[in-house]
Amino acid sequence: MSRNPLNAKTEQYKRLLKAFSVNALKTVFNLQEHKERQPELINRVIEGNTLDIILKTVFDNFSLLKQHVYIYDFRGTVAPNLLSGHPYFISTETSGGQQIFNLLFPIVVEFYNKDSKAEEAVDFLVPVQIRRKGTRFIVAINILERDIAALIDNKIVGAKRNMEDNDILNSFAESVRPIQLSPCDLNKGIKDLWDKEEIDASKAKVTMAKSVRTETLHGDFLLKRDLPAEYLKIIKDPIGRTTFEVLKQNHSVDAFVADPTKGIVYFAIFPKQHMATTDLIDLILSKN
């Protein structure tokens, strides 16, 4: 298989930096006075910082990234050097009474280049941040949203990545054995925020007697506010995958998707400020 020249280390770090919004990129690397577009800003970052500094800045500001968050309850003793032997371990620190682990997973996207008539691949770096908070592990995986077609001038087909979220989670679970992990049921915390109208749903799975359907509301309608009878039916049972709008502005997150019974929260929209996603997860857990 042909390896693409885009796989030089600096090129991989450029793609890593694309995980930030333009505003976040300017803020965390002190580029507020520059008016360039994202590619030019990324070049400035690469030219003005070592790769080690860039990586530390990425993890220090991980909460500004789009991410999938998987929350586990655990049983067992946490070793002081937990995850230090993981092949993609970068660093660990203790902050605010919790332990934080930073890992960087190399992801390979393979594809067929129709112009060169060859199988090719492009390497990406996916940051993963894991927090140990009490008897829970909170595993946050940066969403890999990389458009191969935007990198390659030629026509490509069959793009596929060699590692998905489940592979990353299995790698984590294997590394922490004999600690036992189980998905954290977030129903209590989500229902509490929903009841207090800190959040409301624009799309939800509804369990019927013999089926499951998805309730998608039109426009700006929200489930609890506009369909209160339907809302009362839904919260009687464990909540399925639901799209929530955040109503209280102090959370600095506009929307998220949760699958509470599976302990998963998805942030597909950039948060407005540092620690916004972390604070929202911690708020859910504090009500759980």
C-alpha positions as CSV (number, residue, x, y, z in Angstrom):
1,M,0.0,0.0,0.0
2,S,1.2,3.5,-0.9
3,R,1.8,5.8,2.1
4,N,0.7,9.4,1.5
5,P,3.3,12.2,1.8
6,L,0.7,13.9,4.0
7,N,1.8,11.6,6.8
8,A,4.8,13.6,7.9
9,K,4.6,14.4,11.6
10,T,3.9,18.1,11.2
11,E,1.1,17.3,8.8
12,Q,-0.5,15.0,11.3
13,Y,-0.3,17.8,13.9
14,K,-1.9,20.2,11.5
15,R,-4.8,17.8,11.2
16,L,-4.9,17.5,14.9
17,L,-5.3,21.2,15.3
18,K,-8.3,21.2,13.0
19,A,-10.2,19.7,16.0
20,F,-10.5,23.2,17.4
21,S,-12.9,25.9,16.2
22,V,-11.2,29.0,14.7
23,N,-12.2,31.0,17.8
24,A,-10.8,28.4,20.2
25,L,-7.6,28.1,18.1
26,K,-7.0,31.9,18.3
27,T,-7.7,31.9,22.1
28,V,-5.6,28.9,23.2
29,F,-2.6,29.9,21.0
30,N,-2.9,33.7,21.5
31,L,-3.7,34.5,17.9
32,Q,-6.6,36.8,18.5
33,E,-5.1,39.7,16.6
34,H,-4.8,37.6,13.4
35,K,-7.5,37.6,10.8
36,E,-6.4,34.6,8.7
37,R,-8.5,31.6,7.9
38,Q,-8.0,28.3,9.8
39,P,-5.2,26.8,7.6
40,E,-3.1,30.0,7.9
41,L,-3.7,30.1,11.7
42,I,-2.6,26.4,12.0
43,N,0.6,27.2,10.0
44,R,1.3,30.0,12.5
45,V,0.9,27.5,15.4
46,I,3.1,24.9,13.8
47,E,5.8,27.5,13.1
48,G,5.7,29.1,16.5
49,N,5.5,26.1,18.8
50,T,7.2,22.8,19.4
51,L,5.1,19.6,18.8
52,D,5.3,18.9,22.6
53,I,3.8,22.3,23.4
54,I,1.1,21.9,20.8
55,L,0.1,18.5,22.3
56,K,0.1,19.8,25.9
57,T,-2.1,22.7,24.7
58,V,-4.5,20.3,23.1
59,F,-5.0,18.3,26.2
60,D,-5.1,21.4,28.5
61,N,-8.0,22.6,26.4
62,F,-9.6,19.3,25.6
63,S,-13.0,20.5,26.9
64,L,-13.2,22.9,23.8
65,L,-13.3,19.9,21.4
66,K,-16.3,18.0,20.0
67,Q,-16.3,14.7,21.7
68,H,-18.1,11.5,22.6
69,V,-18.1,10.9,26.4
70,Y,-18.5,7.4,27.9
71,I,-19.1,7.2,31.6
72,Y,-18.3,4.0,33.6
73,D,-18.8,3.0,37.2
74,F,-16.0,0.9,38.4
75,R,-15.0,-1.5,41.2
76,G,-11.5,-2.2,42.2
77,T,-8.3,-0.4,43.3
78,V,-6.8,2.2,41.0
79,A,-3.0,1.8,40.8
80,P,-0.9,5.0,41.0
81,N,0.6,4.2,37.6
82,L,-2.7,3.3,35.9
83,L,-2.5,3.5,32.1
84,S,1.2,4.5,32.2
85,G,1.9,1.2,30.3
86,H,-0.7,1.9,27.6
87,P,1.0,2.2,24.2
88,Y,-0.7,5.6,23.5
89,F,-0.3,7.1,26.9
90,I,1.0,10.7,26.9
91,S,0.7,12.1,30.4
92,T,-1.3,12.1,33.7
93,E,-2.0,14.8,36.3
94,T,-4.2,15.3,39.4
95,S,-6.5,18.3,39.4
96,G,-9.5,19.3,41.5
97,G,-9.4,16.0,43.4
98,Q,-9.5,13.9,40.2
99,Q,-6.9,12.1,38.2
100,I,-6.7,12.9,34.5
101,F,-5.1,10.6,31.9
102,N,-4.2,11.8,28.4
103,L,-3.8,9.4,25.5
104,L,-3.1,10.0,21.8
105,F,-4.4,7.3,19.4
106,P,-3.0,7.0,15.9
107,I,-5.9,6.4,13.5
108,V,-5.3,5.3,9.9
109,V,-7.9,6.0,7.2
110,E,-7.4,3.8,4.1
111,F,-8.9,4.5,0.7
112,Y,-8.5,3.7,-3.0
113,N,-7.1,6.5,-5.1
114,K,-8.9,6.2,-8.5
115,D,-6.5,8.4,-10.3
116,S,-3.3,6.7,-9.1
117,K,-5.1,3.3,-9.1
118,A,-3.5,2.5,-5.7
119,E,-4.5,1.8,-2.1
120,E,-3.4,4.7,0.1
121,A,-3.7,5.8,3.7
122,V,-3.6,9.0,5.7
123,D,-2.7,9.0,9.4
124,F,-4.6,11.0,12.0
125,L,-4.1,11.7,15.7
126,V,-7.1,11.4,18.0
127,P,-6.7,12.7,21.5
128,V,-8.5,10.9,24.3
129,Q,-8.9,12.3,27.9
130,I,-9.9,10.1,30.8
131,R,-11.0,11.4,34.1
132,R,-11.2,9.4,37.3
133,K,-13.8,11.0,39.5
134,G,-14.7,9.1,42.7
135,T,-15.7,5.6,41.5
136,R,-16.3,6.7,37.9
137,F,-14.2,6.8,34.8
138,I,-15.2,9.5,32.3
139,V,-13.7,8.6,28.9
140,A,-13.9,11.5,26.3
141,I,-12.9,10.8,22.7
142,N,-12.4,13.6,20.3
143,I,-14.7,13.1,17.3
144,L,-12.7,12.3,14.2
145,E,-14.3,14.5,11.6
146,R,-11.7,14.5,8.9
147,D,-12.6,15.0,5.2
148,I,-10.1,12.9,3.2
149,A,-11.5,14.3,0.0
150,A,-10.4,17.8,1.1
151,L,-6.8,16.5,1.6
152,I,-6.5,14.5,-1.7
153,D,-6.9,16.2,-5.0
154,N,-7.6,12.9,-6.7
155,K,-10.9,11.0,-6.7
156,I,-11.1,8.5,-3.8
157,V,-13.5,5.8,-2.8
158,G,-13.9,3.3,0.0
159,A,-12.5,5.4,2.8
160,K,-12.5,3.5,6.1
161,R,-10.7,4.0,9.4
162,N,-8.9,1.2,11.3
163,M,-10.2,2.2,14.7
164,E,-13.6,3.3,16.0
165,D,-14.8,4.4,19.5
166,N,-15.4,0.8,20.6
167,D,-11.8,-0.2,19.8
168,I,-10.6,2.7,21.9
169,L,-12.9,1.8,24.8
170,N,-11.8,-1.9,24.6
171,S,-8.2,-0.8,24.7
172,F,-8.9,1.3,27.9
173,A,-10.9,-1.6,29.5
174,E,-8.1,-4.0,28.8
175,S,-5.5,-1.7,30.2
176,V,-7.3,-1.2,33.6
177,R,-7.9,-4.9,34.4
178,P,-8.7,-6.3,36.9
179,I,-10.8,-3.2,37.5
180,Q,-14.4,-4.0,36.6
181,L,-16.3,-1.4,34.5
182,S,-20.0,-1.0,33.9
183,P,-21.9,1.7,32.0
184,C,-23.0,4.5,34.4
185,D,-26.8,4.8,34.3
186,L,-27.4,8.6,33.8
187,N,-31.2,8.5,33.9
188,K,-31.6,10.1,37.3
189,G,-29.3,13.0,36.5
190,I,-30.8,13.7,33.1
191,K,-34.3,13.4,34.4
192,D,-33.5,15.9,37.2
193,L,-32.2,18.5,34.8
194,W,-35.1,17.9,32.5
195,D,-37.6,18.2,35.4
196,K,-36.0,21.5,36.4
197,E,-36.1,22.8,32.8
198,E,-32.4,23.2,32.5
199,I,-32.7,21.1,29.4
200,D,-35.5,20.0,27.1
201,A,-35.7,17.6,24.2
202,S,-36.1,18.3,20.5
203,K,-35.9,14.6,19.6
204,A,-36.4,11.5,21.6
205,K,-36.9,7.7,21.4
206,V,-40.3,6.7,22.7
207,T,-41.0,3.2,23.9
208,M,-44.5,1.9,22.9
209,A,-46.2,-1.3,23.9
210,K,-44.9,-3.2,20.9
211,S,-42.4,-0.9,19.3
212,V,-40.0,2.0,19.7
213,R,-40.5,5.2,17.7
214,T,-38.6,8.4,17.4
215,E,-40.4,11.7,18.3
216,T,-38.9,14.5,16.3
217,L,-40.4,18.0,17.0
218,H,-40.7,20.6,14.3
219,G,-38.9,24.0,14.5
220,D,-38.4,25.3,18.0
221,F,-40.9,23.1,19.7
222,L,-39.6,21.2,22.8
223,L,-41.0,18.0,24.3
224,K,-41.6,19.0,28.0
225,R,-42.7,22.5,27.2
226,D,-45.0,21.8,24.2
227,L,-46.0,18.1,24.6
228,P,-46.2,17.7,28.4
229,A,-48.4,14.6,28.3
230,E,-45.9,12.9,26.0
231,Y,-43.0,14.0,28.3
232,L,-44.6,12.4,31.3
233,K,-44.9,9.1,29.5
234,I,-41.3,9.1,28.5
235,I,-39.8,9.8,31.9
236,K,-41.6,6.9,33.4
237,D,-39.1,4.5,31.7
238,P,-35.4,4.6,31.2
239,I,-34.6,7.3,28.5
240,G,-33.4,6.2,25.1
241,R,-31.1,8.2,22.8
242,T,-32.4,11.8,23.1
243,T,-31.3,15.2,21.6
244,F,-31.4,17.9,24.2
245,E,-31.3,21.7,23.9
246,V,-29.7,23.4,26.9
247,L,-31.9,26.2,28.2
248,K,-29.7,27.7,30.9
249,Q,-27.1,29.8,29.2
250,N,-24.6,29.5,32.1
251,H,-23.8,26.0,30.9
252,S,-22.2,27.3,27.8
253,V,-23.2,24.3,25.7
254,D,-26.1,24.8,23.2
255,A,-27.1,21.1,22.7
256,F,-26.0,17.5,23.3
257,V,-27.2,14.0,22.6
258,A,-27.5,11.5,25.5
259,D,-28.1,7.8,25.7
260,P,-28.5,7.8,29.5
261,T,-29.0,4.1,30.1
262,K,-25.8,3.4,28.2
263,G,-23.9,6.2,30.0
264,I,-23.1,8.1,26.8
265,V,-23.1,11.8,26.1
266,Y,-22.3,13.2,22.6
267,F,-21.1,16.8,22.0
268,A,-21.2,17.4,18.3
269,I,-21.3,21.2,18.6
270,F,-18.4,23.3,19.8
271,P,-18.9,24.6,23.4
272,K,-18.8,28.3,24.0
273,Q,-16.0,28.3,26.6
274,H,-13.4,26.2,28.4
275,M,-14.6,23.5,30.7
276,A,-18.2,23.8,29.5
277,T,-18.6,20.1,28.5
278,T,-16.8,19.0,31.6
279,D,-19.0,21.1,33.8
280,L,-22.1,19.8,32.2
281,I,-21.1,16.1,32.6
282,D,-20.2,16.8,36.3
283,L,-23.6,18.5,36.8
284,I,-25.4,15.4,35.4
285,L,-23.3,13.2,37.7
286,S,-24.0,15.4,40.7
287,K,-27.7,14.8,40.3
288,N,-27.3,11.0,39.6
